């Protein structure tokens, strides 16, 4: 069972596209990690999901 579903998340900062059509699901009872390079949009994605 999915606790959170986020579909086609996109975010621009002016002319810079930080996220493009991101789909992500979090399941209840699971621990999920989000990894990537600096500036890849990890914090931006989590801020959007948490708002």
N, C-alpha and C positions, 0 to 999 in steps of 0.2 A: 504494500500500500504506500503510495507516495504522499508525503506530508506537504511538500511544496513543488509545484510545477511552474516553471517560467518558460514562456514560449516567445521566440523571436525578439529578444532584447537587443536593442541597438542604442548607442549613445555617441553623440558628436560633441566635441569641444571646438566650436567654430568650424573650421574646415577640416579638422583632424577627426577621423572616425576611430573612436576608441574601441567600440564593440559593434559587431555586425551580425544580426540574426542568431543570437546565442540561445540555445535550448538546453535547459538543465532541470533535473529532477532530484529531489532529496527524499529519501525514504525514512520513515519513522523507525527509530531504534538503531540506525546506522551512523557511523562516524564517517564524515566525508572530508577529504582534503582537497584543496585547490592549489595547484602548483603552476608556476610559469616564471618567465623572465621578468626582470624589473621593467615596469612600464607596460606590461602585457594586458592590464585591465582587471586584475584580480580584485583589488579593492573597489574599483568602480562597480564591478558586477555585484559584489556583496552589498555595497551601499544601495544599489537599485533594488535588490531583492528584499533588503531589510526595511525599505521605506514603504 
